[in-house]
Amino acid sequence: MKLRFFTMLLLMVGFALNSYATNPISPEAIDFEKTLKVEKKANKMAKRLAKFSQTKVGKWVVKKAVKANKFIQKLGIDLQDPVQKWLWYAILGFLAAIVISVLGYFIPFIWYISYLIWLAAVISFWYWVYLKFLQ
């Protein structure tokens, strides 16, 4: 029984070491390929956003985003802080979930959207707790 166990353990360690030794692609090459893919996607997105911002709807969205950003800064909400932004995401998510759940009395399928927003707010809150106190 012991011999069988040690043989299996030895084989498992041998296979694990063998897989590391025979890896033909270096981690740097994999990271470089991922970086190239991400850059290509970012370039495509930038081109699409540039085209969208030239339309009437795009200009309207840009204006509203600028106004919303000014309003957020006026309230004193700092979304650039890597820790505090998660607390604000949670607060805004809870408020949005409450408003949408009230609308759910009139439109039944909106309950699912409200639940997903509530779930995102709870996850954001616990991530903020983790970053603020446990890290």
A tleap script that builds the chain and sets N, CA, C and O, in Angstrom:
source leaprc.protein.ff14SB
mol = sequence {
  NMET LYS LEU ARG PHE PHE THR MET LEU LEU
  LEU MET VAL GLY PHE ALA LEU ASN SER TYR
  ALA THR ASN PRO ILE SER PRO GLU ALA ILE
  ASP PHE GLU LYS THR LEU LYS VAL GLU LYS
  LYS ALA ASN LYS MET ALA LYS ARG LEU ALA
  LYS PHE SER GLN THR LYS VAL GLY LYS TRP
  VAL VAL LYS LYS ALA VAL LYS ALA ASN LYS
  PHE ILE GLN LYS LEU GLY ILE ASP LEU GLN
  ASP PRO VAL GLN LYS TRP LEU TRP TYR ALA
  ILE LEU GLY PHE LEU ALA ALA ILE VAL ILE
  SER VAL LEU GLY TYR PHE ILE PRO PHE ILE
  TRP TYR ILE SER TYR LEU ILE TRP LEU ALA
  ALA VAL ILE SER PHE TRP TYR TRP VAL TYR
  LEU LYS PHE LEU CGLN
}
set mol.1.N position { 0.829 -1.196 0.000 }
set mol.1.CA position { 0.000 0.000 0.000 }
set mol.1.C position { 0.871 1.256 0.000 }
set mol.1.O position { 0.635 2.175 -0.784 }
set mol.2.N position { 1.884 1.297 0.884 }
set mol.2.CA position { 2.762 2.460 0.949 }
set mol.2.C position { 3.577 2.588 -0.324 }
set mol.2.O position { 3.791 3.693 -0.823 }
set mol.3.N position { 4.033 1.452 -0.854 }
set mol.3.CA position { 4.829 1.486 -2.078 }
set mol.3.C position { 3.995 2.020 -3.237 }
set mol.3.O position { 4.496 2.793 -4.054 }
set mol.4.N position { 2.738 1.618 -3.317 }
set mol.4.CA position { 1.857 2.088 -4.376 }
set mol.4.C position { 1.637 3.608 -4.246 }
set mol.4.O position { 1.661 4.324 -5.247 }
set mol.5.N position { 1.427 4.091 -3.028 }
set mol.5.CA position { 1.208 5.516 -2.780 }
set mol.5.C position { 2.442 6.334 -3.179 }
set mol.5.O position { 2.321 7.354 -3.857 }
set mol.6.N position { 3.622 5.883 -2.758 }
set mol.6.CA position { 4.842 6.613 -3.081 }
set mol.6.C position { 5.146 6.575 -4.577 }
set mol.6.O position { 5.686 7.535 -5.126 }
set mol.7.N position { 4.802 5.469 -5.236 }
set mol.7.CA position { 4.994 5.377 -6.676 }
set mol.7.C position { 4.104 6.383 -7.400 }
set mol.7.O position { 4.543 7.072 -8.320 }
set mol.8.N position { 2.843 6.454 -6.967 }
set mol.8.CA position { 1.926 7.422 -7.573 }
set mol.8.C position { 2.402 8.845 -7.325 }
set mol.8.O position { 2.343 9.686 -8.223 }
set mol.9.N position { 2.874 9.123 -6.108 }
set mol.9.CA position { 3.377 10.453 -5.778 }
set mol.9.C position { 4.592 10.803 -6.636 }
set mol.9.O position { 4.706 11.924 -7.131 }
set mol.10.N position { 5.490 9.848 -6.807 }
set mol.10.CA position { 6.670 10.071 -7.624 }
set mol.10.C position { 6.295 10.334 -9.080 }
set mol.10.O position { 6.877 11.210 -9.721 }
set mol.11.N position { 5.331 9.587 -9.605 }
set mol.11.CA position { 4.877 9.804 -10.974 }
set mol.11.C position { 4.233 11.177 -11.138 }
set mol.11.O position { 4.463 11.855 -12.139 }
set mol.12.N position { 3.428 11.591 -10.161 }
set mol.12.CA position { 2.778 12.903 -10.238 }
set mol.12.C position { 3.816 14.026 -10.242 }
set mol.12.O position { 3.708 14.968 -11.027 }
set mol.13.N position { 4.807 13.929 -9.380 }
set mol.13.CA position { 5.862 14.948 -9.340 }
set mol.13.C position { 6.650 14.929 -10.633 }
set mol.13.O position { 6.996 15.985 -11.162 }
set mol.14.N position { 6.936 13.755 -11.147 }
set mol.14.CA position { 7.673 13.647 -12.402 }
set mol.14.C position { 6.921 14.260 -13.565 }
set mol.14.O position { 7.513 14.970 -14.378 }
set mol.15.N position { 5.608 13.995 -13.660 }
set mol.15.CA position { 4.819 14.597 -14.725 }
set mol.15.C position { 4.736 16.106 -14.573 }
set mol.15.O position { 4.781 16.830 -15.568 }
set mol.16.N position { 4.616 16.587 -13.352 }
set mol.16.CA position { 4.554 18.035 -13.132 }
set mol.16.C position { 5.850 18.699 -13.566 }
set mol.16.O position { 5.821 19.724 -14.248 }
set mol.17.N position { 6.985 18.133 -13.181 }
set mol.17.CA position { 8.265 18.704 -13.580 }
set mol.17.C position { 8.486 18.578 -15.076 }
set mol.17.O position { 9.081 19.463 -15.691 }
set mol.18.N position { 8.015 17.493 -15.666 }
set mol.18.CA position { 8.153 17.295 -17.093 }
set mol.18.C position { 7.371 18.357 -17.866 }
set mol.18.O position { 7.850 18.849 -18.888 }
set mol.19.N position { 6.182 18.714 -17.395 }
set mol.19.CA position { 5.393 19.707 -18.118 }
set mol.19.C position { 6.056 21.074 -18.062 }
set mol.19.O position { 5.951 21.836 -19.022 }
set mol.20.N position { 6.725 21.405 -16.984 }
set mol.20.CA position { 7.432 22.682 -16.917 }
set mol.20.C position { 8.678 22.656 -17.800 }
set mol.20.O position { 9.036 23.671 -18.397 }
set mol.21.N position { 9.331 21.518 -17.885 }
set mol.21.CA position { 10.576 21.439 -18.634 }
set mol.21.C position { 10.333 21.447 -20.134 }
set mol.21.O position { 11.198 21.904 -20.881 }
set mol.22.N position { 9.190 20.959 -20.606 }
set mol.22.CA position { 8.970 20.839 -22.043 }
set mol.22.C position { 8.084 21.941 -22.607 }
set mol.22.O position { 7.604 21.817 -23.734 }
set mol.23.N position { 7.855 23.016 -21.859 }
set mol.23.CA position { 7.028 24.095 -22.366 }
set mol.23.C position { 7.800 24.860 -23.444 }
set mol.23.O position { 8.797 25.510 -23.132 }
set mol.24.N position { 7.355 24.796 -24.723 }
set mol.24.CA position { 8.138 25.414 -25.794 }
set mol.24.C position { 7.962 26.933 -25.881 }
set mol.24.O position { 8.773 27.602 -26.522 }
set mol.25.N position { 6.928 27.490 -25.256 }
set mol.25.CA position { 6.666 28.918 -25.362 }
set mol.25.C position { 7.030 29.573 -24.037 }
set mol.25.O position { 6.572 29.143 -22.979 }
set mol.26.N position { 7.830 30.584 -24.098 }
set mol.26.CA position { 8.223 31.275 -22.873 }
set mol.26.C position { 7.077 32.180 -22.405 }
set mol.26.O position { 6.283 32.632 -23.231 }
set mol.27.N position { 6.977 32.449 -21.121 }
set mol.27.CA position { 5.918 33.338 -20.622 }
set mol.27.C position { 6.008 34.744 -21.196 }
set mol.27.O position { 4.981 35.402 -21.358 }
set mol.28.N position { 7.218 35.223 -21.510 }
set mol.28.CA position { 7.353 36.551 -22.084 }
set mol.28.C position { 6.713 36.613 -23.469 }
set mol.28.O position { 6.100 37.619 -23.826 }
set mol.29.N position { 6.855 35.540 -24.248 }
set mol.29.CA position { 6.267 35.509 -25.583 }
set mol.29.C position { 4.747 35.497 -25.496 }
set mol.29.O position { 4.076 36.149 -26.295 }
set mol.30.N position { 4.204 34.767 -24.541 }
set mol.30.CA position { 2.756 34.720 -24.375 }
set mol.30.C position { 2.239 36.096 -23.989 }
set mol.30.O position { 1.227 36.549 -24.524 }
set mol.31.N position { 2.927 36.771 -23.059 }
set mol.31.CA position { 2.507 38.102 -22.654 }
set mol.31.C position { 2.590 39.086 -23.817 }
set mol.31.O position { 1.734 39.961 -23.948 }
set mol.32.N position { 3.607 38.952 -24.659 }
set mol.32.CA position { 3.749 39.837 -25.801 }
set mol.32.C position { 2.598 39.635 -26.783 }
set mol.32.O position { 2.072 40.603 -27.333 }
set mol.33.N position { 2.205 38.373 -27.006 }
set mol.33.CA position { 1.091 38.093 -27.910 }
set mol.33.C position { -0.209 38.654 -27.349 }
set mol.33.O position { -1.015 39.212 -28.094 }
set mol.34.N position { -0.421 38.512 -26.038 }
set mol.34.CA position { -1.623 39.072 -25.425 }
set mol.34.C position { -1.625 40.589 -25.533 }
set mol.34.O position { -2.670 41.195 -25.773 }
set mol.35.N position { -0.467 41.202 -25.357 }
set mol.35.CA position { -0.364 42.654 -25.453 }
set mol.35.C position { -0.710 43.122 -26.857 }
set mol.35.O position { -1.401 44.128 -27.018 }
set mol.36.N position { -0.246 42.414 -27.866 }
set mol.36.CA position { -0.557 42.789 -29.243 }
set mol.36.C position { -2.057 42.675 -29.511 }
set mol.36.O position { -2.637 43.540 -30.167 }
set mol.37.N position { -2.685 41.612 -29.008 }
set mol.37.CA position { -4.123 41.437 -29.206 }
set mol.37.C position { -4.903 42.552 -28.529 }
set mol.37.O position { -5.860 43.080 -29.095 }
set mol.38.N position { -4.494 42.909 -27.319 }
set mol.38.CA position { -5.177 43.977 -26.592 }
set mol.38.C position { -5.006 45.302 -27.314 }
set mol.38.O position { -5.954 46.083 -27.398 }
set mol.39.N position { -3.809 45.571 -27.839 }
set mol.39.CA position { -3.573 46.818 -28.566 }
set mol.39.C position { -4.423 46.888 -29.829 }
set mol.39.O position { -4.952 47.948 -30.161 }
set mol.40.N position { -4.559 45.765 -30.535 }
set mol.40.CA position { -5.391 45.751 -31.738 }
set mol.40.C position { -6.846 46.035 -31.396 }
set mol.40.O position { -7.514 46.794 -32.098 }
set mol.41.N position { -7.339 45.430 -30.320 }
set mol.41.CA position { -8.718 45.673 -29.901 }
set mol.41.C position { -8.897 47.123 -29.467 }
set mol.41.O position { -9.923 47.736 -29.764 }
set mol.42.N position { -7.912 47.675 -28.768 }
set mol.42.CA position { -8.002 49.065 -28.319 }
set mol.42.C position { -8.018 50.015 -29.518 }
set mol.42.O position { -8.754 51.002 -29.521 }
set mol.43.N position { -7.211 49.720 -30.527 }
set mol.43.CA position { -7.202 50.567 -31.728 }
set mol.43.C position { -8.539 50.512 -32.451 }
set mol.43.O position { -9.028 51.539 -32.922 }
set mol.44.N position { -9.137 49.328 -32.547 }
set mol.44.CA position { -10.444 49.198 -33.189 }
set mol.44.C position { -11.497 49.976 -32.407 }
set mol.44.O position { -12.335 50.662 -32.992 }
set mol.45.N position { -11.449 49.862 -31.069 }
set mol.45.CA position { -12.418 50.577 -30.244 }
set mol.45.C position { -12.237 52.077 -30.371 }
set mol.45.O position { -13.221 52.814 -30.423 }
set mol.46.N position { -11.000 52.542 -30.422 }
set mol.46.CA position { -10.742 53.977 -30.553 }
set mol.46.C position { -11.285 54.497 -31.882 }
set mol.46.O position { -11.853 55.588 -31.936 }
set mol.47.N position { -11.115 53.732 -32.942 }
set mol.47.CA position { -11.641 54.145 -34.247 }
set mol.47.C position { -13.165 54.202 -34.227 }
set mol.47.O position { -13.765 55.137 -34.758 }
set mol.48.N position { -13.787 53.196 -33.612 }
set mol.48.CA position { -15.250 53.188 -33.535 }
set mol.48.C position { -15.766 54.347 -32.701 }
set mol.48.O position { -16.755 54.985 -33.062 }
set mol.49.N position { -15.091 54.626 -31.573 }
set mol.49.CA position { -15.508 55.745 -30.743 }
set mol.49.C position { -15.324 57.081 -31.450 }
set mol.49.O position { -16.143 57.987 -31.299 }
set mol.50.N position { -14.251 57.201 -32.218 }
set mol.50.CA position { -14.030 58.438 -32.969 }
set mol.50.C position { -15.133 58.645 -34.006 }
set mol.50.O position { -15.622 59.761 -34.184 }
set mol.51.N position { -15.523 57.568 -34.690 }
set mol.51.CA position { -16.618 57.682 -35.662 }
set mol.51.C position { -17.934 57.999 -34.955 }
set mol.51.O position { -18.721 58.813 -35.437 }
set mol.52.N position { -18.172 57.351 -33.809 }
set mol.52.CA position { -19.412 57.571 -33.081 }
set mol.52.C position { -19.497 58.990 -32.535 }
set mol.52.O position { -20.581 59.573 -32.512 }
set mol.53.N position { -18.387 59.553 -32.100 }
set mol.53.CA position { -18.417 60.892 -31.520 }
set mol.53.C position { -18.681 61.973 -32.566 }
set mol.53.O position { -18.979 63.110 -32.204 }
set mol.54.N position { -18.579 61.647 -33.843 }
set mol.54.CA position { -18.855 62.612 -34.902 }
set mol.54.C position { -20.337 62.676 -35.250 }
set mol.54.O position { -20.769 63.618 -35.914 }
set mol.55.N position { -21.125 61.695 -34.817 }
set mol.55.CA position { -22.547 61.701 -35.110 }
set mol.55.C position { -23.282 62.603 -34.126 }
set mol.55.O position { -22.701 63.046 -33.135 }
set mol.56.N position { -24.553 62.877 -34.394 }
set mol.56.CA position { -25.338 63.729 -33.502 }
set mol.56.C position { -25.516 63.069 -32.139 }
set mol.56.O position { -25.380 63.709 -31.096 }
set mol.57.N position { -25.818 61.795 -32.172 }
set mol.57.CA position { -26.003 61.070 -30.914 }
set mol.57.C position { -24.690 61.024 -30.134 }
set mol.57.O position { -24.688 61.157 -28.910 }
set mol.58.N position { -23.592 60.840 -30.829 }
set mol.58.CA position { -22.291 60.803 -30.174 }
set mol.58.C position { -21.938 62.130 -29.531 }
set mol.58.O position { -21.412 62.166 -28.418 }
set mol.59.N position { -22.226 63.225 -30.229 }
set mol.59.CA position { -21.968 64.550 -29.647 }
set mol.59.C position { -22.836 64.776 -28.416 }
set mol.59.O position { -22.384 65.352 -27.427 }
set mol.60.N position { -24.090 64.318 -28.480 }
set mol.60.CA position { -24.982 64.459 -27.330 }
set mol.60.C position { -24.462 63.646 -26.145 }
set mol.60.O position { -24.494 64.121 -25.010 }
set mol.61.N position { -23.985 62.425 -26.399 }
set mol.61.CA position { -23.441 61.580 -25.336 }
set mol.61.C position { -22.201 62.219 -24.721 }
set mol.61.O position { -22.028 62.188 -23.502 }
set mol.62.N position { -21.345 62.794 -25.546 }
set mol.62.CA position { -20.133 63.447 -25.036 }
set mol.62.C position { -20.508 64.629 -24.152 }
set mol.62.O position { -19.925 64.811 -23.083 }
set mol.63.N position { -21.484 65.439 -24.587 }
set mol.63.CA position { -21.919 66.583 -23.777 }
set mol.63.C position { -22.468 66.121 -22.428 }
set mol.63.O position { -22.151 66.705 -21.391 }
set mol.64.N position { -23.286 65.078 -22.446 }
set mol.64.CA position { -23.863 64.577 -21.198 }
set mol.64.C position { -22.787 63.991 -20.296 }
set mol.64.O position { -22.860 64.126 -19.074 }
set mol.65.N position { -21.794 63.345 -20.883 }
set mol.65.CA position { -20.711 62.780 -20.078 }
set mol.65.C position { -19.894 63.888 -19.422 }
set mol.65.O position { -19.490 63.762 -18.266 }
set mol.66.N position { -19.651 64.970 -20.153 }
set mol.66.CA position { -18.905 66.095 -19.583 }
set mol.66.C position { -19.703 66.731 -18.449 }
set mol.66.O position { -19.145 67.061 -17.402 }
set mol.67.N position { -21.016 66.904 -18.658 }
set mol.67.CA position { -21.861 67.478 -17.597 }
set mol.67.C position { -21.903 66.566 -16.377 }
set mol.67.O position { -21.840 67.040 -15.242 }
set mol.68.N position { -22.007 65.265 -16.604 }
set mol.68.CA position { -22.038 64.320 -15.484 }
set mol.68.C position { -20.714 64.339 -14.727 }
set mol.68.O position { -20.697 64.255 -13.499 }
set mol.69.N position { -19.611 64.447 -15.455 }
set mol.69.CA position { -18.303 64.494 -14.821 }
set mol.69.C position { -18.158 65.759 -13.970 }
set mol.69.O position { -17.634 65.700 -12.857 }
set mol.70.N position { -18.617 66.895 -14.484 }
set mol.70.CA position { -18.575 68.142 -13.709 }
set mol.70.C position { -19.450 68.044 -12.472 }
set mol.70.O position { -19.068 68.511 -11.399 }
set mol.71.N position { -20.633 67.434 -12.617 }
set mol.71.CA position { -21.538 67.273 -11.477 }
set mol.71.C position { -20.920 66.378 -10.402 }
set mol.71.O position { -21.031 66.665 -9.210 }
set mol.72.N position { -20.277 65.305 -10.824 }
set mol.72.CA position { -19.627 64.388 -9.877 }
set mol.72.C position { -18.494 65.102 -9.149 }
set mol.72.O position { -18.318 64.915 -7.945 }
set mol.73.N position { -17.721 65.920 -9.870 }
set mol.73.CA position { -16.640 66.667 -9.228 }
set mol.73.C position { -17.183 67.714 -8.274 }
set mol.73.O position { -16.581 67.977 -7.232 }
set mol.74.N position { -18.322 68.319 -8.621 }
set mol.74.CA position { -18.929 69.316 -7.749 }
set mol.74.C position { -19.400 68.680 -6.441 }
set mol.74.O position { -19.334 69.307 -5.384 }
set mol.75.N position { -19.871 67.448 -6.512 }
set mol.75.CA position { -20.310 66.744 -5.302 }
set mol.75.C position { -19.142 66.287 -4.433 }
set mol.75.O position { -19.329 65.955 -3.262 }
set mol.76.N position { -17.965 66.269 -4.992 }
set mol.76.CA position { -16.784 65.851 -4.234 }
set mol.76.C position { -16.489 64.363 -4.337 }
set mol.76.O position { -15.751 63.816 -3.517 }
set mol.77.N position { -17.052 63.717 -5.322 }
set mol.77.CA position { -16.817 62.291 -5.518 }
set mol.77.C position { -15.566 62.128 -6.367 }
set mol.77.O position { -15.489 62.647 -7.480 }
set mol.78.N position { -14.585 61.404 -5.835 }
set mol.78.CA position { -13.321 61.200 -6.544 }
set mol.78.C position { -13.274 59.779 -7.084 }
set mol.78.O position { -12.988 58.834 -6.348 }
set mol.79.N position { -13.557 59.635 -8.376 }
set mol.79.CA position { -13.528 58.313 -8.989 }
set mol.79.C position { -12.136 57.937 -9.481 }
set mol.79.O position { -11.950 56.844 -10.016 }
set mol.80.N position { -11.161 58.816 -9.310 }
set mol.80.CA position { -9.793 58.503 -9.697 }
set mol.80.C position { -9.039 57.777 -8.588 }
set mol.80.O position { -8.021 57.137 -8.850 }
set mol.81.N position { -9.527 57.869 -7.354 }
set mol.81.CA position { -8.906 57.176 -6.227 }
set mol.81.C position { -9.187 55.688 -6.367 }
set mol.81.O position { -10.351 55.297 -6.465 }
set mol.82.N position { -8.147 54.835 -6.379 }
set mol.82.CA position { -8.370 53.415 -6.649 }
set mol.82.C position { -9.154 52.686 -5.555 }
set mol.82.O position { -9.685 51.605 -5.810 }
set mol.83.N position { -9.242 53.245 -4.350 }
set mol.83.CA position { -9.977 52.576 -3.279 }
set mol.83.C position { -11.378 53.172 -3.130 }
set mol.83.O position { -12.360 52.434 -3.046 }
set mol.84.N position { -11.471 54.485 -3.097 }
set mol.84.CA position { -12.753 55.133 -2.835 }
set mol.84.C position { -13.754 54.976 -3.975 }
set mol.84.O position { -14.961 55.060 -3.750 }
set mol.85.N position { -13.267 54.749 -5.200 }
set mol.85.CA position { -14.204 54.612 -6.314 }
set mol.85.C position { -15.114 53.404 -6.134 }
set mol.85.O position { -16.256 53.422 -6.595 }
set mol.86.N position { -14.631 52.352 -5.472 }
set mol.86.CA position { -15.464 51.167 -5.281 }
set mol.86.C position { -16.589 51.440 -4.299 }
set mol.86.O position { -17.680 50.887 -4.437 }
set mol.87.N position { -16.337 52.288 -3.308 }
set mol.87.CA position { -17.402 52.681 -2.389 }
set mol.87.C position { -18.467 53.479 -3.131 }
set mol.87.O position { -19.661 53.270 -2.914 }
set mol.88.N position { -18.049 54.384 -3.998 }
set mol.88.CA position { -19.027 55.173 -4.748 }
set mol.88.C position { -19.778 54.319 -5.754 }
set mol.88.O position { -20.966 54.538 -5.990 }
set mol.89.N position { -19.099 53.347 -6.350 }
set mol.89.CA position { -19.814 52.414 -7.230 }
set mol.89.C position { -20.892 51.664 -6.446 }
set mol.89.O position { -22.002 51.462 -6.939 }
set mol.90.N position { -20.558 51.261 -5.239 }
set mol.90.CA position { -21.530 50.535 -4.410 }
set mol.90.C position { -22.711 51.428 -4.054 }
set mol.90.O position { -23.862 51.006 -4.162 }
set mol.91.N position { -22.435 52.659 -3.631 }
set mol.91.CA position { -23.517 53.575 -3.252 }
set mol.91.C position { -24.419 53.863 -4.441 }
set mol.91.O position { -25.642 53.787 -4.326 }
set mol.92.N position { -23.825 54.194 -5.583 }
set mol.92.CA position { -24.625 54.469 -6.774 }
set mol.92.C position { -25.376 53.225 -7.241 }
set mol.92.O position { -26.501 53.326 -7.730 }
set mol.93.N position { -24.762 52.061 -7.092 }
set mol.93.CA position { -25.439 50.819 -7.462 }
set mol.93.C position { -26.636 50.524 -6.577 }
set mol.93.O position { -27.687 50.106 -7.064 }
set mol.94.N position { -26.481 50.742 -5.271 }
set mol.94.CA position { -27.608 50.526 -4.363 }
set mol.94.C position { -28.760 51.483 -4.690 }
set mol.94.O position { -29.923 51.080 -4.711 }
set mol.95.N position { -28.427 52.744 -4.944 }
set mol.95.CA position { -29.475 53.713 -5.282 }
set mol.95.C position { -30.165 53.347 -6.597 }
set mol.95.O position { -31.391 53.410 -6.695 }
set mol.96.N position { -29.391 52.971 -7.591 }
set mol.96.CA position { -29.977 52.584 -8.876 }
set mol.96.C position { -30.836 51.329 -8.733 }
set mol.96.O position { -31.899 51.227 -9.344 }
set mol.97.N position { -30.375 50.379 -7.927 }
set mol.97.CA position { -31.153 49.144 -7.738 }
set mol.97.C position { -32.481 49.445 -7.045 }
set mol.97.O position { -33.504 48.849 -7.383 }
set mol.98.N position { -32.474 50.359 -6.082 }
set mol.98.CA position { -33.719 50.709 -5.387 }
set mol.98.C position { -34.689 51.380 -6.357 }
set mol.98.O position { -35.874 51.051 -6.381 }
set mol.99.N position { -34.188 52.316 -7.151 }
set mol.99.CA position { -35.058 53.015 -8.104 }
set mol.99.C position { -35.618 52.039 -9.130 }
set mol.99.O position { -36.806 52.086 -9.449 }
set mol.100.N position { -34.776 51.162 -9.645 }
set mol.100.CA position { -35.234 50.223 -10.670 }
set mol.100.C position { -36.175 49.177 -10.076 }
set mol.100.O position { -37.095 48.718 -10.754 }
set mol.101.N position { -35.955 48.795 -8.814 }
set mol.101.CA position { -36.883 47.829 -8.207 }
set mol.101.C position { -38.257 48.459 -7.980 }
set mol.101.O position { -39.271 47.766 -8.064 }
set mol.102.N position { -38.306 49.759 -7.694 }
set mol.102.CA position { -39.600 50.443 -7.589 }
set mol.102.C position { -40.283 50.458 -8.951 }
set mol.102.O position { -41.495 50.259 -9.036 }
set mol.103.N position { -39.524 50.689 -10.010 }
set mol.103.CA position { -40.093 50.616 -11.352 }
set mol.103.C position { -40.529 49.195 -11.703 }
set mol.103.O position { -41.370 48.997 -12.580 }
set mol.104.N position { -39.958 48.218 -11.020 }
set mol.104.CA position { -40.311 46.823 -11.263 }
set mol.104.C position { -41.741 46.478 -10.899 }
set mol.104.O position { -42.265 45.459 -11.350 }
set mol.105.N position { -42.382 47.312 -10.090 }
set mol.105.CA position { -43.795 47.088 -9.792 }
set mol.105.C position { -44.658 47.324 -11.027 }
set mol.105.O position { -45.736 46.744 -11.156 }
set mol.106.N position { -44.188 48.166 -11.924 }
set mol.106.CA position { -44.952 48.476 -13.127 }
set mol.106.C position { -44.496 47.662 -14.331 }
set mol.106.O position { -45.301 47.331 -15.201 }
set mol.107.N position { -43.206 47.338 -14.381 }
set mol.107.CA position { -42.655 46.564 -15.496 }
set mol.107.C position { -41.965 45.333 -14.909 }
set mol.107.O position { -40.883 45.467 -14.337 }
set mol.108.N position { -42.552 44.138 -15.031 }
set mol.108.CA position { -42.076 42.969 -14.286 }
set mol.108.C position { -40.646 42.512 -14.593 }
set mol.108.O position { -39.937 42.125 -13.664 }
set mol.109.N position { -40.199 42.537 -15.827 }
set mol.109.CA position { -38.882 41.970 -16.142 }
set mol.109.C position { -37.729 42.835 -15.626 }
set mol.109.O position { -36.582 42.388 -15.630 }
set mol.110.N position { -38.005 44.033 -15.193 }
set mol.110.CA position { -36.945 44.917 -14.689 }
set mol.110.C position { -36.417 44.423 -13.348 }
set mol.110.O position { -35.345 44.847 -12.916 }
set mol.111.N position { -37.146 43.540 -12.686 }
set mol.111.CA position { -36.661 42.985 -11.424 }
set mol.111.C position { -35.309 42.305 -11.609 }
set mol.111.O position { -34.448 42.388 -10.733 }
set mol.112.N position { -35.121 41.639 -12.736 }
set mol.112.CA position { -33.857 40.943 -12.985 }
set mol.112.C position { -32.699 41.941 -13.120 }
set mol.112.O position { -31.608 41.710 -12.598 }
set mol.113.N position { -32.945 43.032 -13.815 }
set mol.113.CA position { -31.915 44.061 -13.957 }
set mol.113.C position { -31.582 44.660 -12.599 }
set mol.113.O position { -30.418 44.900 -12.282 }
set mol.114.N position { -32.623 44.899 -11.798 }
set mol.114.CA position { -32.408 45.441 -10.457 }
set mol.114.C position { -31.583 44.478 -9.607 }
set mol.114.O position { -30.705 44.904 -8.857 }
set mol.115.N position { -31.862 43.201 -9.722 }
set mol.115.CA position { -31.098 42.210 -8.971 }
set mol.115.C position { -29.625 42.208 -9.389 }
set mol.115.O position { -28.740 42.133 -8.537 }
set mol.116.N position { -29.363 42.289 -10.684 }
set mol.116.CA position { -27.978 42.296 -11.155 }
set mol.116.C position { -27.228 43.550 -10.706 }
set mol.116.O position { -26.049 43.484 -10.358 }
set mol.117.N position { -27.919 44.692 -10.717 }
set mol.117.CA position { -27.281 45.917 -10.239 }
set mol.117.C position { -27.015 45.824 -8.743 }
set mol.117.O position { -25.963 46.249 -8.266 }
set mol.118.N position { -27.971 45.267 -8.003 }
set mol.118.CA position { -27.794 45.074 -6.559 }
set mol.118.C position { -26.599 44.154 -6.291 }
set mol.118.O position { -25.795 44.422 -5.397 }
set mol.119.N position { -26.486 43.087 -7.055 }
set mol.119.CA position { -25.373 42.160 -6.900 }
set mol.119.C position { -24.037 42.846 -7.195 }
set mol.119.O position { -23.061 42.636 -6.475 }
set mol.120.N position { -23.992 43.652 -8.236 }
set mol.120.CA position { -22.765 44.390 -8.563 }
set mol.120.C position { -22.418 45.375 -7.451 }
set mol.120.O position { -21.242 45.562 -7.138 }
set mol.121.N position { -23.421 46.006 -6.853 }
set mol.121.CA position { -23.174 46.949 -5.765 }
set mol.121.C position { -22.631 46.236 -4.528 }
set mol.121.O position { -21.730 46.744 -3.862 }
set mol.122.N position { -23.170 45.076 -4.225 }
set mol.122.CA position { -22.680 44.312 -3.067 }
set mol.122.C position { -21.241 43.867 -3.300 }
set mol.122.O position { -20.414 43.946 -2.392 }
set mol.123.N position { -20.937 43.404 -4.498 }
set mol.123.CA position { -19.568 42.989 -4.815 }
set mol.123.C position { -18.623 44.185 -4.734 }
set mol.123.O position { -17.512 44.059 -4.220 }
set mol.124.N position { -19.052 45.341 -5.238 }
set mol.124.CA position { -18.223 46.546 -5.157 }
set mol.124.C position { -17.975 46.943 -3.709 }
set mol.124.O position { -16.868 47.340 -3.347 }
set mol.125.N position { -19.019 46.832 -2.879 }
set mol.125.CA position { -18.859 47.185 -1.467 }
set mol.125.C position { -17.853 46.270 -0.783 }
set mol.125.O position { -16.975 46.743 -0.061 }
set mol.126.N position { -17.974 44.979 -1.001 }
set mol.126.CA position { -17.048 44.067 -0.340 }
set mol.126.C position { -15.640 44.199 -0.900 }
set mol.126.O position { -14.676 43.974 -0.169 }
set mol.127.N position { -15.489 44.552 -2.155 }
set mol.127.CA position { -14.157 44.796 -2.710 }
set mol.127.C position { -13.551 46.048 -2.074 }
set mol.127.O position { -12.352 46.094 -1.799 }
set mol.128.N position { -14.392 47.065 -1.842 }
set mol.128.CA position { -13.911 48.268 -1.156 }
set mol.128.C position { -13.467 47.925 0.261 }
set mol.128.O position { -12.426 48.397 0.718 }
set mol.129.N position { -14.255 47.103 0.960 }
set mol.129.CA position { -13.871 46.680 2.314 }
set mol.129.C position { -12.542 45.944 2.276 }
set mol.129.O position { -11.686 46.170 3.132 }
set mol.130.N position { -12.360 45.074 1.306 }
set mol.130.CA position { -11.113 44.338 1.171 }
set mol.130.C position { -9.937 45.297 0.937 }
set mol.130.O position { -8.901 45.186 1.593 }
set mol.131.N position { -10.104 46.224 0.012 }
set mol.131.CA position { -9.004 47.159 -0.288 }
set mol.131.C position { -8.712 48.100 0.874 }
set mol.131.O position { -7.558 48.439 1.137 }
set mol.132.N position { -9.767 48.518 1.567 }
set mol.132.CA position { -9.604 49.534 2.611 }
set mol.132.C position { -9.026 48.934 3.891 }
set mol.132.O position { -8.134 49.528 4.496 }
set mol.133.N position { -9.509 47.784 4.308 }
set mol.133.CA position { -9.170 47.264 5.627 }
set mol.133.C position { -8.338 45.984 5.628 }
set mol.133.O position { -7.611 45.737 6.590 }
set mol.134.N position { -8.421 45.177 4.596 }
set mol.134.CA position { -7.788 43.866 4.650 }
set mol.134.C position { -6.499 43.759 3.848 }
set mol.134.O position { -5.784 42.763 3.952 }
set mol.135.N position { -6.204 44.755 3.066 }
set mol.135.CA position { -5.009 44.649 2.241 }
set mol.135.C position { -3.810 45.271 2.901 }
set mol.135.O position { -2.718 45.264 2.332 }
savepdb mol mol.pdb
quit
